[in-house]
């Protein structure tokens, strides 16, 4: 998982790390996952690589595809952002 940042002995995981695990667990390509989400492959790639945040719209789409609530996706992003802001 290349999307980790160590902050005062705490490790913050970008939600993209979890997206990557889901894609791997489903044994599909990022492009196939993007198609299921109804977004471009570039968006999925950027999220997985920690280059883009999970927006409310994307969190809703992730919730519909993965069964993980929109709130959970947004909380993961908010916790990551908060830890990064403290570093």
PEVENJO-V75645 format. One record per pair of residues at least 24 apart in sequence whose C-alpha atoms are under 10 Angstrom apart, sorted by the first residue. I is the first residue (numbers start at 0). GAP is how many residues later the second one is. Records with the same first field share a line. If there is no record, write none. Layout:
# PEVENJO-V75645
I: GAP / GAP
This chain:
# PEVENJO-V75645
0: 47 / 48
1: 46 / 47 / 48
2: 44 / 45 / 46 / 47 / 48
3: 46 / 76
4: 75 / 78 / 79 / 82
5: 77 / 78 / 81
6: 76 / 77 / 78 / 79 / 80
7: 75 / 78 / 79
9: 73
10: 69 / 72 / 73
11: 64 / 65 / 67 / 68 / 69 / 70 / 71 / 72
12: 37 / 63 / 64 / 66 / 67 / 68 / 70
13: 33 / 34 / 35 / 36 / 37 / 38 / 39 / 40 / 62 / 63 / 64 / 65 / 66 / 67 / 70
14: 32 / 33 / 34 / 35 / 37 / 38 / 39 / 44 / 57 / 58 / 59 / 60 / 61 / 62 / 63 / 64 / 65
15: 28 / 29 / 30 / 31 / 32 / 33 / 34 / 35 / 36 / 37 / 38 / 57 / 60 / 61
16: 30 / 31 / 32 / 33
17: 29 / 30 / 55 / 58
18: 25 / 26 / 28 / 29 / 30 / 43 / 47 / 54
19: 24 / 25 / 27 / 28 / 29
20: 27
21: 44
22: 25
32: 29 / 32
33: 28
35: 25 / 26 / 28 / 29
36: 24 / 25 / 26 / 27 / 28 / 29
37: 24 / 27
52: 24 / 25 / 27 / 28
53: 24
